[in-house]
Amino acid sequence: MSMPTNLFHDKSRIFLPLVAAFILFCIDLTKGRPSLPLPSMMDVPTTVTHSEGDPAVLYCSVVNLGDQTVTWRKLPLSAPLTIGSRSWTRDARIHAEHVPNSSQWNLVIERVGLSDAGEYECQVSKRKSPLRRKITLLVK
């Protein structure tokens, strides 16, 4: 009768370490995935001055954007002016300017007017908290 016990004991000596190694391997796979770098904003001028009637460019530079999008809005309004390259305003003078494969996501206002002066926000939404950069537009 001692033979089945020894046989079980011999198999478990091989089987249990294999199961433990497999479990540790699976756990390590979930932790060891290469994580993508988080988006970050580069320093750009936070106050820009343009003459009335000229085009105004507000700069926003985001590295490691991944599949996230850049949104521009004029504060204190919450409605977006642009999301990615798409305009969400009826004002045809306003559009986003992005050169593919670059970090620049600029807001362009053609024929800037005095009513365009104010504070704008470039934002990248992400899970924990959005990245935000405020840019003040002065029109003279």
DSSP file (Angstrom, degrees, kcal/mol; ACC not computed):
  #  RESIDUE AA STRUCTURE BP1 BP2  ACC     N-H-->O    O-->H-N    N-H-->O    O-->H-N    TCO  KAPPA ALPHA  PHI   PSI    X-CA   Y-CA   Z-CA
    1    1 A M     >        0   0    0      0, 0.0     4,-0.9     0, 0.0     0, 0.0   0.000 360.0 360.0 360.0 -20.2    0.0    0.0    0.0
    2    2 A S  H  >  +     0   0    0      1,-0.2     4,-2.2     2,-0.2     5,-0.2   0.713 360.0  74.6 -71.8 -16.3    2.9    2.3    0.4
    3    3 A M  H  > S+     0   0    0      1,-0.2     4,-2.7     2,-0.2    -1,-0.2   0.936  93.9  47.6 -65.0 -47.8    3.5    2.4   -3.3
    4    4 A P  H  > S+     0   0    0      0, 0.0     4,-2.8     0, 0.0     5,-0.2   0.893 112.2  51.4 -61.3 -36.7    0.5    4.6   -4.2
    5    5 A T  H  X S+     0   0    0     -4,-0.9     4,-2.7     2,-0.2    -2,-0.2   0.934 112.7  44.6 -64.9 -44.2    1.4    7.1   -1.5
    6    6 A N  H  X S+     0   0    0     -4,-2.2     4,-2.8     2,-0.2    -1,-0.2   0.889 112.6  52.1 -65.4 -39.0    5.0    7.3   -2.7
    7    7 A L  H  X S+     0   0    0     -4,-2.7     4,-2.3     2,-0.2    -2,-0.2   0.930 112.5  45.1 -62.9 -45.1    3.8    7.6   -6.3
    8    8 A F  H  X S+     0   0    0     -4,-2.8     4,-2.7     1,-0.2     5,-0.2   0.917 113.4  50.7 -62.6 -43.0    1.5   10.4   -5.4
    9    9 A H  H  X S+     0   0    0     -4,-2.7     4,-1.6    -5,-0.2    -2,-0.2   0.901 110.7  48.8 -62.9 -41.1    4.3   12.0   -3.3
   10   10 A D  H  X S+     0   0    0     -4,-2.8     4,-0.9     2,-0.2    -1,-0.2   0.911 113.6  46.2 -65.4 -42.6    6.7   11.7   -6.3
   11   11 A K  H >X S+     0   0    0     -4,-2.3     4,-3.3     1,-0.2     3,-0.5   0.888 111.1  51.8 -68.8 -38.4    4.2   13.3   -8.7
   12   12 A S  H 3X S+     0   0    0     -4,-2.7     4,-2.1     1,-0.2    -1,-0.2   0.829 101.7  61.6 -69.2 -29.1    3.3   16.1   -6.4
   13   13 A R  H 3< S+     0   0    0     -4,-1.6    -1,-0.2    -5,-0.2    -2,-0.2   0.834 116.3  31.8 -63.6 -31.0    7.0   16.9   -5.9
   14   14 A I  H <X S+     0   0    0     -4,-0.9     4,-1.3    -3,-0.5    -2,-0.2   0.857 121.1  49.6 -88.8 -43.8    7.1   17.7   -9.6
   15   15 A F  H  X S+     0   0    0     -4,-3.3     4,-2.4     1,-0.2     5,-0.2   0.915 105.5  53.3 -68.6 -46.7    3.6   19.0  -10.2
   16   16 A L  H  X S+     0   0    0     -4,-2.1     4,-2.6     1,-0.2     5,-0.2   0.905 108.7  48.3 -62.1 -44.3    3.3   21.5   -7.3
   17   17 A P  H  > S+     0   0    0      0, 0.0     4,-2.6     0, 0.0    -1,-0.2   0.880 111.2  52.6 -63.4 -33.9    6.5   23.4   -8.3
   18   18 A L  H  X S+     0   0    0     -4,-1.3     4,-2.4     2,-0.2    -2,-0.2   0.922 110.6  46.6 -64.9 -43.1    5.3   23.6  -11.9
   19   19 A V  H  X S+     0   0    0     -4,-2.4     4,-2.5     2,-0.2     5,-0.2   0.926 113.4  49.0 -63.5 -44.8    2.0   25.0  -10.8
   20   20 A A  H  X S+     0   0    0     -4,-2.6     4,-2.5     1,-0.2    -2,-0.2   0.912 111.5  49.1 -62.1 -42.4    3.7   27.5   -8.6
   21   21 A A  H  X S+     0   0    0     -4,-2.6     4,-2.4     2,-0.2    -1,-0.2   0.902 111.0  50.6 -64.1 -40.4    6.1   28.5  -11.4
   22   22 A F  H  X S+     0   0    0     -4,-2.4     4,-2.5     2,-0.2    -2,-0.2   0.921 110.9  48.3 -63.2 -44.5    3.1   28.9  -13.8
   23   23 A I  H  X S+     0   0    0     -4,-2.5     4,-2.4     1,-0.2    -2,-0.2   0.932 113.1  47.4 -62.4 -45.9    1.2   31.1  -11.3
   24   24 A L  H  X S+     0   0    0     -4,-2.5     4,-2.5     1,-0.2    -1,-0.2   0.883 110.8  52.7 -63.3 -37.7    4.3   33.3  -10.7
   25   25 A F  H  X S+     0   0    0     -4,-2.4     4,-2.0     2,-0.2    -2,-0.2   0.921 110.1  48.0 -62.7 -44.4    4.9   33.6  -14.4
   26   26 A C  H  X S+     0   0    0     -4,-2.5     4,-1.5     2,-0.2    -2,-0.2   0.906 112.7  48.1 -64.3 -42.2    1.3   34.7  -15.0
   27   27 A I  H  X S+     0   0    0     -4,-2.4     4,-1.6     1,-0.2    -1,-0.2   0.918 111.3  51.0 -63.7 -42.7    1.5   37.3  -12.2
   28   28 A D  H  X S+     0   0    0     -4,-2.5     4,-3.1     1,-0.2    -1,-0.2   0.849 104.4  58.5 -65.2 -34.0    4.9   38.5  -13.6
   29   29 A L  H  < S+     0   0    0     -4,-2.0     4,-0.5     1,-0.2    -1,-0.2   0.908 106.1  47.7 -61.2 -42.0    3.3   38.9  -17.0
   30   30 A T  H  < S+     0   0    0     -4,-1.5     3,-0.3     1,-0.2    -1,-0.2   0.856 120.0  38.4 -70.4 -32.7    0.7   41.3  -15.8
   31   31 A K  H  < S+     0   0    0     -4,-1.6    -2,-0.2     1,-0.2    -1,-0.2   0.829 112.3  57.3 -83.1 -32.5    3.3   43.4  -13.9
   32   32 A G  S  < S+     0   0    0     -4,-3.1    -1,-0.2    -5,-0.2    -2,-0.2   0.395  71.8 124.1 -86.1   4.0    6.0   43.2  -16.4
   33   33 A R  S    S-     0   0    0     -4,-0.5     2,-0.5    -3,-0.3    -3,-0.0  -0.383  74.8-105.6 -61.7 139.0    4.2   44.6  -19.4
   34   34 A P        -     0   0    0      0, 0.0     2,-0.3     0, 0.0    -1,-0.1  -0.537  38.1-141.9 -67.1 121.6    6.0   47.6  -20.8
   35   35 A S        -     0   0    0     -2,-0.5     3,-0.1     1,-0.1    -3,-0.0  -0.657  13.1-119.9 -87.4 141.0    4.0   50.6  -19.7
   36   36 A L        -     0   0    0     -2,-0.3    -1,-0.1     1,-0.1     2,-0.0  -0.522  35.3-101.9 -75.2 143.2    3.7   53.5  -22.1
   37   37 A P        -     0   0    0      0, 0.0    -1,-0.1     0, 0.0     3,-0.1  -0.374  41.1-110.7 -64.1 145.0    5.1   56.8  -20.9
   38   38 A L        -     0   0    0      1,-0.1    27,-0.1    -3,-0.1    28,-0.1  -0.431  36.5 -97.4 -74.9 149.9    2.4   59.2  -19.7
   39   39 A P        -     0   0    0      0, 0.0     2,-0.3     0, 0.0    25,-0.2  -0.325  45.3-177.2 -62.4 148.6    1.6   62.3  -21.6
   40   40 A S  E     -A   63   0A   0     23,-2.0    23,-2.7    -3,-0.1     2,-0.4  -0.991  22.9-121.9-146.5 153.1    3.3   65.5  -20.5
   41   41 A M  E     -A   62   0A   0     -2,-0.3    21,-0.2    21,-0.2     2,-0.2  -0.782  21.3-139.8 -98.8 136.6    3.2   69.1  -21.6
   42   42 A M        -     0   0    0     19,-2.8    19,-0.5    -2,-0.4     2,-0.3  -0.540  35.4 -88.8 -87.1 157.8    6.2   71.0  -22.7
   43   43 A D        +     0   0    0     -2,-0.2    -1,-0.1    17,-0.1    17,-0.1  -0.512  55.6 162.5 -69.7 130.2    6.9   74.6  -21.7
   44   44 A V        -     0   0    0     -2,-0.3     2,-0.0    15,-0.1    -3,-0.0  -0.910  51.1 -70.0-137.6 164.2    5.4   77.1  -24.1
   45   45 A P        -     0   0    0      0, 0.0    14,-0.3     0, 0.0     3,-0.1  -0.355  37.3-161.7 -58.3 133.6    4.6   80.8  -23.8
   46   46 A T  S    S+     0   0    0      1,-0.2    90,-3.2    89,-0.1     2,-0.4   0.519  77.7  45.2 -96.8  -6.6    1.7   81.2  -21.4
   47   47 A T  E     +b  136   0B   0     88,-0.2     2,-0.4    72,-0.0    -1,-0.2  -0.986  67.6 179.6-135.3 126.7    0.9   84.8  -22.6
   48   48 A V  E     -b  137   0B   0     88,-2.8    90,-3.0    -2,-0.4     2,-0.4  -0.965  11.9-155.4-126.3 145.1    0.8   85.8  -26.3
   49   49 A T  E     +b  138   0B   0     -2,-0.4     2,-0.3    88,-0.2    90,-0.2  -0.975  16.3 173.2-122.0 130.6    0.0   89.1  -27.8
   50   50 A H  E     -b  139   0B   0     88,-2.5    90,-2.2    -2,-0.4     2,-0.3  -0.954  31.9-111.3-133.9 153.6   -1.3   89.6  -31.3
   51   51 A S    >   -     0   0    0     -2,-0.3     3,-2.2    88,-0.2    61,-0.2  -0.614  45.2 -93.9 -84.0 143.4   -2.6   92.6  -33.2
   52   52 A E  T 3  S+     0   0    0     -2,-0.3    61,-0.2     1,-0.3    -1,-0.1  -0.299 112.6  23.0 -55.6 133.5   -6.2   92.9  -34.1
   53   53 A G  T 3  S+     0   0    0     59,-3.5    58,-0.3     1,-0.4    -1,-0.3   0.142 101.2 105.3  93.7 -18.7   -6.9   91.4  -37.5
   54   54 A D  S <  S-     0   0    0     -3,-2.2    58,-2.8    58,-0.2    -1,-0.4  -0.486  82.3 -94.9 -86.4 161.8   -3.8   89.3  -37.6
   55   55 A P        -     0   0    0      0, 0.0     2,-0.4     0, 0.0    55,-0.2  -0.580  38.9-148.6 -72.7 141.4   -3.8   85.5  -37.1
   56   56 A A  E     -G  109   0C   0     53,-2.7    53,-2.7    -2,-0.2     2,-0.5  -0.925   8.3-162.6-112.4 136.9   -3.2   84.4  -33.5
   57   57 A V  E     -G  108   0C   0     -2,-0.4     2,-0.5    51,-0.2    51,-0.2  -0.981   2.5-166.8-121.5 124.1   -1.5   81.2  -32.6
   58   58 A L  E     -G  107   0C   0     49,-2.9    49,-2.6    -2,-0.5     2,-0.3  -0.949  22.7-137.3-108.1 126.4   -1.7   79.7  -29.1
   59   59 A Y        +     0   0    0     -2,-0.5     2,-0.3   -14,-0.3    47,-0.1  -0.620  27.3 170.6 -95.2 141.1    0.8   77.0  -28.6
   60   60 A C        -     0   0    0     -2,-0.3    45,-3.4   -17,-0.1     2,-0.5  -0.947   9.1-170.6-144.5 124.6    0.4   73.6  -26.9
   61   61 A S  B     +I  104   0D   0    -19,-0.5   -19,-2.8    -2,-0.3     2,-0.5  -0.966   6.5 178.7-122.6 119.3    3.1   70.9  -27.0
   62   62 A V  E     -A   41   0A   0     41,-2.9     3,-0.4    -2,-0.5     2,-0.3  -0.976   8.7-162.9-124.7 123.1    2.3   67.4  -25.7
   63   63 A V  E    S+A   40   0A   0    -23,-2.7   -23,-2.0    -2,-0.5    40,-0.0  -0.755  74.0  19.8-101.5 153.6    4.7   64.5  -25.7
   64   64 A N  S    S+     0   0    0     -2,-0.3    -1,-0.2   -25,-0.2    39,-0.0   0.881  71.7 157.3  58.8  42.2    3.7   60.9  -25.4
   65   65 A L    >   +     0   0    0     -3,-0.4     3,-1.9     1,-0.2    -2,-0.1   0.844  16.5 173.6 -66.4 -33.3    0.1   61.7  -26.3
   66   66 A G  T 3   -     0   0    0      1,-0.2    -1,-0.2   -28,-0.1    -2,-0.0  -0.385  67.9 -23.5  61.6-133.9   -0.5   58.1  -27.4
   67   67 A D  T 3  S+     0   0    0     -2,-0.1    -1,-0.2     2,-0.1     2,-0.1   0.272 113.3 105.9 -95.4  11.7   -4.2   57.5  -28.2
   68   68 A Q    <   -     0   0    0     -3,-1.9     2,-0.3     1,-0.0    58,-0.1  -0.387  63.1-128.1 -86.4 169.4   -5.4   60.5  -26.1
   69   69 A T        -     0   0    0     56,-0.3    56,-0.8    -2,-0.1     2,-0.5  -0.844   4.3-127.7-123.3 155.7   -6.6   63.8  -27.5
   70   70 A V  E     -C  124   0B   0     -2,-0.3    14,-3.5    54,-0.2     2,-0.4  -0.862  25.1-165.2 -99.8 132.5   -5.9   67.4  -27.1
   71   71 A T  E     -CD 123  83B   0     52,-2.9    52,-2.7    -2,-0.5     2,-0.4  -0.959   4.2-159.1-119.7 135.7   -8.8   69.7  -26.4
   72   72 A W  E     +CD 122  82B   0     10,-2.0     9,-3.5    -2,-0.4    10,-1.5  -0.924  17.9 166.0-110.6 140.0   -8.9   73.5  -26.6
   73   73 A R  E     -CD 121  80B   0     48,-1.8    48,-2.8    -2,-0.4     2,-0.6  -0.983  35.5-122.1-145.7 156.9  -11.5   75.7  -24.9
   74   74 A K  E >   -C  120   0B   0      5,-0.5     3,-1.0    -2,-0.3    46,-0.3  -0.900  52.8 -93.3 -99.2 125.1  -11.9   79.3  -24.0
   75   75 A L  T 3  S+     0   0    0     44,-2.5    44,-0.4    -2,-0.6     3,-0.1  -0.524 101.9  23.2 -80.5 147.9  -12.3   79.8  -20.3
   76   76 A P  T 3  S+     0   0    0      0, 0.0    -1,-0.3     0, 0.0    44,-0.1  -0.974 107.5  87.3 -89.5   8.3  -14.5   80.0  -18.3
   77   77 A L    <   -     0   0    0     -3,-1.0     0, 0.0     1,-0.1     0, 0.0  -0.331  59.5-156.0 -68.3 148.1  -16.7   78.1  -20.9
   78   78 A S        +     0   0    0     -3,-0.1    -1,-0.1     2,-0.1    -3,-0.1   0.614  62.0 104.9 -98.0 -14.3  -16.6   74.4  -20.8
   79   79 A A  S    S-     0   0    0     -5,-0.1    -5,-0.5     1,-0.1     2,-0.1  -0.463  75.7-117.7 -68.4 134.2  -17.6   73.8  -24.4
   80   80 A P  E     -D   73   0B   0      0, 0.0    -7,-0.3     0, 0.0     3,-0.1  -0.424  18.1-162.6 -73.7 146.3  -14.6   72.7  -26.5
   81   81 A L  E    S+     0   0B   0     -9,-3.5     7,-3.6     1,-0.4     8,-0.6   0.817  82.5   3.1 -86.0 -42.5  -13.4   74.8  -29.4
   82   82 A T  E     -DE  72  87B   0    -10,-1.5   -10,-2.0     5,-0.3     2,-0.4  -0.988  55.3-163.5-141.7 150.8  -11.4   71.8  -30.8
   83   83 A I  E >  S-DE  71  86B   0      3,-2.6     3,-1.8    -2,-0.3   -12,-0.2  -0.964  76.1 -39.1-131.7 116.2  -10.9   68.2  -30.0
   84   84 A G  T 3  S-     0   0    0    -14,-3.5   -12,-0.1    -2,-0.4   -15,-0.0  -0.506 124.3 -28.4  63.2-133.3   -7.9   66.7  -31.7
   85   85 A S  T 3  S+     0   0    0     -2,-0.2     2,-0.4    -3,-0.1    11,-0.3   0.461 118.7  99.4 -90.6  -2.1   -7.9   68.2  -35.2
   86   86 A R  E <   -E   83   0B   0     -3,-1.8    -3,-2.6     9,-0.1     2,-0.3  -0.711  68.4-134.3 -95.0 134.5  -11.6   68.7  -35.3
   87   87 A S  E     -E   82   0B   0     -2,-0.4    -5,-0.3    -5,-0.2    -6,-0.1  -0.641  17.1-175.7 -83.9 140.7  -13.3   72.0  -34.7
   88   88 A W        +     0   0    0     -7,-3.6     2,-0.3    -2,-0.3    -6,-0.2   0.114  58.9  85.7-120.3  16.7  -16.3   72.1  -32.4
   89   89 A T  S    S-     0   0    0     -8,-0.6    -8,-0.1     5,-0.2    -2,-0.1  -0.869  73.0-136.0-117.8 153.2  -17.2   75.8  -32.8
   90   90 A R  S    S+     0   0    0     -2,-0.3     2,-0.9     2,-0.0    -1,-0.1   0.606  79.6 103.3 -80.0 -10.9  -19.2   77.5  -35.5
   91   91 A D    >   -     0   0    0      1,-0.2     3,-1.8     2,-0.1    -2,-0.2  -0.627  59.7-161.8 -76.2 105.5  -16.6   80.2  -35.7
   92   92 A A  T 3  S+     0   0    0     -2,-0.9    -1,-0.2     1,-0.3    18,-0.1   0.610  82.8  70.8 -67.1 -11.7  -14.8   79.3  -38.9
   93   93 A R  T 3  S+     0   0    0     17,-0.1    17,-2.6    16,-0.1     2,-0.5   0.677  88.0  76.6 -75.0 -16.7  -11.8   81.4  -37.9
   94   94 A I  E <   +H  109   0C   0     -3,-1.8     2,-0.3    15,-0.2    15,-0.2  -0.830  55.9 141.8-106.4 127.1  -10.8   79.0  -35.2
   95   95 A H  E     -H  108   0C   0     13,-2.2    13,-3.1    -2,-0.5     2,-0.3  -0.989  46.0-108.1-154.7 160.3   -9.1   75.6  -35.8
   96   96 A A  E     -H  107   0C   0    -11,-0.3     2,-0.5    -2,-0.3    11,-0.2  -0.676  26.1-152.3 -88.6 146.1   -6.5   73.3  -34.4
   97   97 A E  E     +H  106   0C   0      9,-3.1     9,-2.2    -2,-0.3     2,-0.4  -0.975  22.1 165.4-123.0 117.5   -3.1   73.1  -36.2
   98   98 A H  E     -H  105   0C   0     -2,-0.5     7,-0.1     7,-0.2    -2,-0.0  -0.991  27.2-149.9-136.3 127.8   -1.2   69.8  -35.8
   99   99 A V    >   -     0   0    0      5,-0.5     3,-1.4    -2,-0.4     5,-0.2  -0.858  39.9-107.7 -91.1 122.2    1.7   68.6  -37.8
  100  100 A P  T 3  S+     0   0    0      0, 0.0     3,-0.1     0, 0.0    -1,-0.1  -0.145 101.5  16.9 -52.1 144.0    1.6   64.8  -37.9
  101  101 A N  T 3  S+     0   0    0      1,-0.3     2,-0.3     2,-0.0    -3,-0.0   0.693 106.8 106.9  64.2  22.5    4.2   63.0  -35.8
  102  102 A S  S <  S-     0   0    0     -3,-1.4    -1,-0.3     2,-0.2   -40,-0.1  -0.791  74.4-128.1-120.5 169.7    4.9   66.3  -33.9
  103  103 A S  S    S+     0   0    0     -2,-0.3   -41,-2.9    -3,-0.1     2,-0.4   0.472  73.5 111.1 -93.1  -3.1    4.1   67.3  -30.3
  104  104 A Q  B     +I   61   0D   0    -43,-0.2    -5,-0.5    -5,-0.2   -43,-0.2  -0.601  31.8 167.6 -82.9 127.6    2.5   70.6  -31.4
  105  105 A W  E     + H   0  98C   0    -45,-3.4    -7,-0.2    -2,-0.4     2,-0.2  -0.704  22.8 178.5-132.6  77.9   -1.3   71.0  -31.0
  106  106 A N  E     - H   0  97C   0     -9,-2.2    -9,-3.1    -2,-0.2     2,-0.5  -0.509  27.0-134.5 -90.0 150.4   -1.8   74.8  -31.6
  107  107 A L  E     -GH  58  96C   0    -49,-2.6   -49,-2.9   -11,-0.2     2,-0.5  -0.909  22.3-162.3-100.9 127.0   -5.0   76.8  -31.6
  108  108 A V  E     -GH  57  95C   0    -13,-3.1   -13,-2.2    -2,-0.5     2,-0.5  -0.937   9.7-171.2-113.8 131.0   -5.2   79.2  -34.5
  109  109 A I  E >   -GH  56  94C   0    -53,-2.7   -53,-2.7    -2,-0.5     3,-0.5  -0.953  16.9-147.7-120.1 108.8   -7.6   82.1  -34.6
  110  110 A E  T 3  S+     0   0    0    -17,-2.6   -56,-0.1    -2,-0.5     3,-0.1  -0.476  79.0   6.4 -73.3 145.6   -7.7   83.9  -38.0
  111  111 A R  T 3  S-     0   0    0    -58,-0.3    -1,-0.2    -2,-0.1   -57,-0.2   0.933  91.5-146.7  47.3  60.4   -8.3   87.6  -38.0
  112  112 A V    <   -     0   0    0    -58,-2.8   -59,-3.5    -3,-0.5     2,-0.2  -0.253  16.5-162.9 -60.9 141.0   -8.2   87.9  -34.2
  113  113 A G    >   -     0   0    0    -61,-0.2     3,-1.6   -60,-0.1     4,-0.5  -0.733  35.5-100.1-120.6 170.7  -10.5   90.5  -32.6
  114  114 A L  G >  S+     0   0    0      1,-0.3     3,-1.3    -2,-0.2    25,-0.2   0.842 120.5  60.6 -59.2 -33.9  -10.7   92.2  -29.3
  115  115 A S  G 3  S+     0   0    0      1,-0.3    -1,-0.3     3,-0.0    -3,-0.0   0.663  95.2  63.7 -70.5 -14.0  -13.5   89.8  -28.2
  116  116 A D  G <  S+     0   0    0     -3,-1.6    -1,-0.3     2,-0.0    -2,-0.2   0.651  78.4 108.9 -81.7 -15.5  -11.1   86.9  -28.7
  117  117 A A    <   +     0   0    0     -3,-1.3     2,-0.3    -4,-0.5    21,-0.2  -0.279  51.0  74.0 -61.0 146.7   -8.8   88.2  -25.9
  118  118 A G  E    S- F   0 137B   0     19,-2.1    19,-3.4     2,-0.0     2,-0.5  -0.947  83.2 -37.6 146.1-164.0   -8.9   86.1  -22.7
  119  119 A E  E     - F   0 136B   0    -44,-0.4   -44,-2.5    -2,-0.3     2,-0.3  -0.831  48.3-173.5-103.0 130.4   -7.8   82.9  -21.2
  120  120 A Y  E     -CF  74 135B   0     15,-3.1    15,-2.6    -2,-0.5     2,-0.4  -0.805  10.7-144.7-117.2 159.4   -7.7   79.6  -23.1
  121  121 A E  E     -CF  73 134B   0    -48,-2.8   -48,-1.8    -2,-0.3     2,-0.5  -0.990   6.5-160.1-133.1 130.1   -6.9   76.1  -22.0
  122  122 A C  E     -CF  72 133B   0     11,-2.7    11,-2.2    -2,-0.4     2,-0.4  -0.918  27.4-176.8 -99.7 129.0   -5.1   73.3  -23.7
  123  123 A Q  E     -CF  71 132B   0    -52,-2.7   -52,-2.9    -2,-0.5     2,-0.5  -0.982  26.3-163.9-136.7 141.1   -6.1   70.0  -22.1
  124  124 A V  E     -CF  70 131B   0      7,-2.3     7,-2.7    -2,-0.4     2,-0.4  -0.987  23.0-143.9-118.5 118.2   -5.2   66.3  -22.3
  125  125 A S        +     0   0    0    -56,-0.8     2,-0.3    -2,-0.5   -56,-0.3  -0.660  29.3 161.9 -82.9 134.6   -7.7   64.0  -20.7
  126  126 A K        -     0   0    0     -2,-0.4   -88,-0.0   -58,-0.1    -2,-0.0  -0.895  49.0 -91.5-142.9 174.8   -6.3   61.0  -19.0
  127  127 A R  S    S+     0   0    0     -2,-0.3    -1,-0.1     1,-0.2    -2,-0.0   0.920 115.0  32.3 -59.3 -54.3   -7.6   58.5  -16.4
  128  128 A K  S    S-     0   0    0      1,-0.3    -1,-0.2    -3,-0.0    -3,-0.0   0.974 132.7 -24.2 -74.8 -54.7   -6.4   60.0  -13.1
  129  129 A S        -     0   0    0      0, 0.0    -1,-0.3     0, 0.0     2,-0.1  -0.974  69.0-104.2-157.7 145.1   -6.5   63.7  -13.8
  130  130 A P        -     0   0    0      0, 0.0     2,-0.4     0, 0.0    -5,-0.2  -0.380  28.5-124.4 -72.7 149.3   -6.4   65.8  -16.9
  131  131 A L  E     - F   0 124B   0     -7,-2.7    -7,-2.3    -2,-0.1     2,-0.4  -0.781  35.8-173.6 -86.0 135.3   -3.2   67.8  -17.9
  132  132 A R  E     - F   0 123B   0     -2,-0.4     2,-0.4    -9,-0.2    -9,-0.2  -0.988  18.6-176.1-136.4 143.1   -4.0   71.4  -18.4
  133  133 A R  E     - F   0 122B   0    -11,-2.2   -11,-2.7    -2,-0.4     2,-0.4  -0.977  16.0-148.8-137.7 124.3   -2.2   74.5  -19.6
  134  134 A K  E     - F   0 121B   0     -2,-0.4     2,-0.4   -13,-0.2   -13,-0.2  -0.772  12.4-171.9 -95.3 136.1   -3.6   78.0  -19.5
  135  135 A I  E     - F   0 120B   0    -15,-2.6   -15,-3.1    -2,-0.4     2,-0.5  -0.996  13.3-145.0-127.9 129.3   -2.6   80.5  -22.2
  136  136 A T  E     -bF  47 119B   0    -90,-3.2   -88,-2.8    -2,-0.4     2,-0.6  -0.828   9.5-154.7 -97.4 128.1   -3.6   84.1  -22.1
  137  137 A L  E     -bF  48 118B   0    -19,-3.4   -19,-2.1    -2,-0.5     2,-0.4  -0.906   8.1-168.7-103.6 120.6   -4.3   85.9  -25.4
  138  138 A L  E     -b   49   0B   0    -90,-3.0   -88,-2.5    -2,-0.6     2,-0.5  -0.915   3.7-161.7-106.1 135.1   -3.9   89.6  -25.4
  139  139 A V  E      b   50   0B   0     -2,-0.4   -88,-0.2   -90,-0.2   -22,-0.1  -0.973 360.0 360.0-119.9 126.7   -5.2   91.5  -28.5
  140  140 A K              0   0    0    -90,-2.2   -89,-0.2    -2,-0.5    -1,-0.1   0.402 360.0 360.0-114.2 360.0   -3.9   95.1  -29.2
